[in-house]
Amino acid sequence: MPDLISRRRPAVPIAVKARVFRDRLEEEFKVTVARARRQFAATRGKLRQEAREARERLKSEIEQATADLKTGVARAAGRVKSTRHRLEGEARLTAAKMKLRVAKAKSKAKQAADKLEDEARFLRTWIESPLKTGAVSPSGPDLAREMARHVDPQMPGLVVELGPGTGPVTEALVARGVAEQRLVLIEYDSDFCRLLRERFPRATVLQGDAYAIAETLRGHVHDRIAAVVSSLPLMTKSPRERLGLLRQSLALLAERAPFVQFTYAAASPIPLREGGFYAEPGRRIWKNIPPARVWVYRQA
């Protein structure tokens, strides 16, 4: 029994056990702290990375928003500029249309005033000398166009107009394509001559006797004439004088060139029985006051 007791291990002091336990706790604490530090470091790195990514996303979103804003502002400015230009263009167009309307209105008013004045001149001239004037008003536009229609603007040579008065047939000849400088206007009345020079400054206006056409044109015509257009009151003259005018004119005209004459009468103003020329009646212009017919004569 004593031997058994003597072989037992000696008892470990409590202080030693406490120290071992403390050392073990310290070691575990260190391990735990180290692990916690590592986890904290990993978490902090992750948070920093997420923060950086968040900053980059925010920066990118801000840049995109700024770019979108600039694009929107630029588009808005473009639309404003386009709208302004469109409105300015519409305003200019409207102003131009208004100006054109005013000009047309002025032109129509002037034409109406000129027409009244021309009719007054004709009436006054007819009252003073009815046999020389032969009409109480100028030829109407339809009659003037019908007379001009028989003139070929492509045929070379001058175009002679007899008794143009205030110029309605002259105007129709120019509208037909006859250059103004090709026109020779023979008018007996001095007032009408002044008016014609004002209205047709490039035409040649001769004050003289149209029934002496060859003498009146002497020195002014050097080649064959392309056409003679007459508004003379032939029916106030004798048949011999009318025929003399036609023969003088045909002698000056180019081959197949026309002598154009209008009349209020039902028959030809040139006696047809004399012969030596072709006569072609045109349609009657009922709109003219009074109604008139155009005759065209050519050398046979």
C-alpha positions in Angstrom: 0.0 0.0 0.0 2.7 2.5 0.9 4.5 1.6 -2.3 1.5 2.3 -4.4 0.9 5.6 -2.9 4.6 6.5 -3.4 4.3 5.8 -7.2 1.5 8.4 -7.9 2.4 11.5 -9.9 3.0 14.5 -7.9 0.1 17.0 -7.9 0.4 20.0 -10.4 0.2 23.3 -8.6 -2.9 25.4 -9.4 -0.6 28.3 -10.4 0.9 26.3 -13.1 -2.5 25.2 -14.4 -3.6 28.8 -14.4 -0.6 29.9 -16.3 -1.1 27.2 -18.9 -4.8 28.1 -19.3 -3.9 31.8 -19.6 -1.3 31.0 -22.2 -3.8 29.0 -24.2 -6.3 31.8 -24.0 -3.8 34.3 -25.0 -2.8 32.2 -28.0 -6.5 31.7 -29.0 -7.1 35.4 -28.6 -4.1 36.2 -30.8 -5.4 33.8 -33.4 -8.9 35.3 -33.1 -7.5 38.8 -33.4 -5.4 37.9 -36.4 -8.3 36.3 -38.0 -10.5 39.3 -37.3 -7.8 41.6 -38.7 -7.6 39.6 -41.8 -11.4 39.6 -42.2 -11.4 43.4 -41.5 -8.7 43.9 -44.1 -10.5 41.8 -46.7 -13.8 43.6 -45.9 -12.1 47.0 -46.0 -10.5 46.2 -49.4 -13.9 45.0 -50.7 -15.6 48.1 -49.4 -12.9 50.3 -51.0 -13.3 48.5 -54.3 -17.0 48.9 -54.1 -16.6 52.6 -53.2 -14.2 53.1 -56.2 -16.7 51.3 -58.5 -19.5 53.4 -57.1 -17.5 56.6 -57.7 -16.7 55.5 -61.3 -20.4 54.6 -61.9 -21.4 58.0 -60.5 -18.8 59.8 -62.5 -19.9 58.0 -65.7 -23.5 58.7 -65.0 -22.8 62.4 -64.3 -20.8 62.6 -67.6 -23.6 60.8 -69.5 -26.2 63.1 -68.0 -24.0 66.2 -68.8 -23.6 64.9 -72.4 -27.4 64.3 -72.7 -28.0 67.7 -71.3 -25.6 69.3 -73.8 -27.2 67.3 -76.6 -30.7 68.4 -75.5 -29.6 72.0 -75.2 -28.0 71.8 -78.7 -31.1 70.2 -80.2 -33.3 72.8 -78.5 -31.1 75.6 -79.8 -31.2 74.0 -83.3 -35.0 73.8 -83.2 -35.2 77.4 -82.0 -32.8 78.5 -84.7 -34.7 76.5 -87.4 -38.0 77.9 -86.1 -36.6 81.4 -86.2 -35.3 81.0 -89.7 -38.6 79.5 -90.8 -40.5 82.3 -89.3 -38.1 84.9 -90.8 -38.5 83.2 -94.2 -42.2 83.1 -93.9 -42.2 86.8 -92.9 -40.0 87.7 -95.9 -42.2 85.6 -98.2 -45.3 87.3 -96.8 -43.7 90.7 -97.2 -42.7 89.9 -100.8 -46.2 88.6 -101.6 -47.7 91.8 -100.1 -45.2 93.9 -102.0 -46.1 92.0 -105.2 -49.8 92.5 -104.6 -49.3 96.2 -103.9 -47.3 96.4 -107.1 -49.9 94.5 -109.1 -52.6 96.7 -107.6 -50.7 99.8 -108.5 -50.1 98.5 -112.0 -53.7 97.7 -112.5 -54.7 101.1 -111.1 -52.1 102.7 -113.5 -53.4 100.7 -116.4 -57.0 101.7 -115.6 -56.0 105.3 -115.3 -53.9 105.1 -118.6 -56.9 103.5 -120.3 -59.3 106.2 -119.2 -56.7 108.9 -120.1 -56.2 107.2 -123.5 -59.9 107.1 -124.2 -60.2 110.7 -123.2 -57.4 111.6 -125.6 -59.0 109.6 -128.4 -62.3 111.2 -127.8 -60.8 114.7 -127.7 -58.9 114.0 -130.9 -61.9 112.5 -132.6 -64.0 115.6 -131.6 -61.3 117.9 -133.0 -60.7 115.8 -136.2 -63.1 112.9 -136.6 -62.0 112.0 -140.1 -58.3 111.7 -139.2 -58.9 109.8 -135.9 -61.7 107.5 -137.2 -62.4 106.0 -133.7 -63.6 107.3 -130.4 -61.5 104.9 -128.3 -58.3 102.9 -128.7 -58.3 99.3 -130.0 -59.2 96.8 -127.4 -56.7 94.2 -126.2 -58.4 91.3 -128.1 -58.3 93.2 -131.4 -54.7 94.3 -130.7 -53.6 90.7 -130.0 -55.4 89.5 -133.2 -53.5 92.1 -135.3 -50.2 91.2 -133.7 -50.8 87.5 -134.3 -50.3 87.9 -138.0 -46.8 89.3 -137.6 -43.9 86.8 -137.5 -41.4 88.0 -134.9 -38.7 85.7 -136.5 -38.9 87.4 -139.9 -36.0 89.8 -140.2 -36.6 93.5 -140.9 -38.4 96.4 -139.4 -42.1 96.3 -138.4 -44.0 99.5 -139.4 -47.1 100.5 -137.5 -49.5 103.1 -139.0 -51.7 105.2 -136.8 -50.6 103.6 -133.4 -52.5 106.2 -131.4 -51.8 105.5 -127.7 -50.0 102.2 -128.5 -52.3 99.3 -127.7 -51.3 97.4 -130.9 -47.7 98.4 -130.3 -47.8 96.8 -126.9 -49.3 93.7 -128.4 -46.5 93.5 -130.9 -43.9 93.7 -128.2 -45.7 91.0 -126.2 -45.7 88.9 -129.4 -41.9 89.0 -129.4 -41.1 91.9 -131.8 -38.2 93.8 -130.3 -39.1 97.4 -129.5 -36.1 98.8 -131.4 -37.5 97.1 -134.6 -40.7 99.1 -134.5 -41.2 102.2 -136.6 -44.4 104.1 -135.5 -45.9 106.6 -137.9 -48.4 108.9 -136.2 -49.9 112.1 -137.4 -51.0 113.6 -134.0 -48.2 115.3 -132.1 -49.7 114.5 -128.7 -49.8 110.8 -129.5 -46.2 111.0 -130.8 -45.1 112.4 -127.4 -47.0 109.7 -125.6 -45.5 107.0 -127.8 -42.0 108.2 -127.2 -42.6 108.0 -123.5 -44.1 104.5 -123.6 -41.7 103.0 -126.2 -38.4 104.8 -125.9 -36.5 102.3 -128.0 -38.9 102.5 -130.9 -38.6 105.0 -133.8 -41.6 107.4 -133.7 -42.1 109.5 -136.9 -44.7 112.2 -137.0 -46.0 112.3 -140.5 -48.5 111.2 -143.1 -49.0 107.4 -143.1 -50.8 107.6 -146.5 -47.4 108.8 -147.9 -45.6 105.9 -146.3 -42.8 105.7 -148.8 -41.9 109.4 -148.4 -42.3 109.3 -144.6 -40.0 106.3 -144.2 -37.3 107.8 -146.6 -34.0 107.7 -144.8 -35.3 105.4 -142.0 -35.7 102.1 -143.9 -32.9 100.6 -145.9 -34.1 97.0 -146.3 -37.4 95.1 -146.9 -40.0 95.5 -144.2 -41.2 92.5 -142.2 -44.7 93.7 -141.7 -47.0 96.8 -141.9 -49.7 96.9 -139.2 -52.3 99.6 -139.8 -54.9 101.1 -137.5 -55.7 103.9 -139.9 -59.4 104.8 -140.5 -59.3 103.7 -144.2 -63.0 104.0 -144.7 -62.7 107.8 -144.3 -60.5 107.8 -147.5 -61.4 107.3 -151.1 -60.8 103.8 -152.6 -58.0 105.3 -154.7 -56.2 106.5 -151.6 -56.7 103.2 -149.8 -55.4 101.3 -152.7 -52.4 103.7 -153.1 -51.5 103.0 -149.4 -51.6 99.3 -149.9 -49.5 99.3 -153.1 -46.9 101.6 -151.5 -46.7 99.3 -148.5 -46.5 96.1 -150.6 -43.6 97.6 -152.6 -41.7 98.1 -149.3 -42.5 94.7 -147.8 -40.5 91.5 -148.0 -41.8 88.6 -150.0 -45.0 87.1 -148.3 -44.8 89.8 -145.6 -48.2 90.9 -144.4 -50.1 94.2 -144.5 -52.4 94.0 -141.5 -55.5 96.2 -141.3 -58.6 96.2 -139.1 -62.0 97.6 -140.0 -65.4 98.1 -138.4 -67.0 97.6 -141.8 -68.4 94.2 -143.0 -66.4 94.2 -146.2 -62.7 94.6 -147.0 -61.5 98.2 -146.5 -59.3 97.7 -149.6 -61.3 97.3 -152.9 -60.8 93.7 -153.9 -61.8 94.2 -157.6 -58.5 95.9 -158.4 -56.5 92.7 -157.9 -52.7 92.3 -157.8 -52.7 91.1 -154.1 -54.1 88.4 -151.9 -56.6 89.3 -149.2 -57.4 87.1 -146.2 -60.2 88.0 -143.8 -59.8 87.2 -140.2 -62.4 86.5 -137.5 -64.6 89.3 -136.2 -63.6 90.5 -132.7 -67.0 90.9 -131.0 -65.4 92.0 -127.6 -64.0 95.1 -129.3 -66.1 98.3 -129.1 -67.3 98.5 -131.8 -66.7 95.0 -133.1 -64.0 94.8 -135.7 -62.4 92.4 -138.2 -58.8 92.0 -139.2 -57.8 91.7 -142.9 -54.4 90.5 -144.1 -53.0 91.5 -147.5 -50.0 90.1 -149.3 -48.3 90.7 -152.7 -49.7 88.3 -155.3 
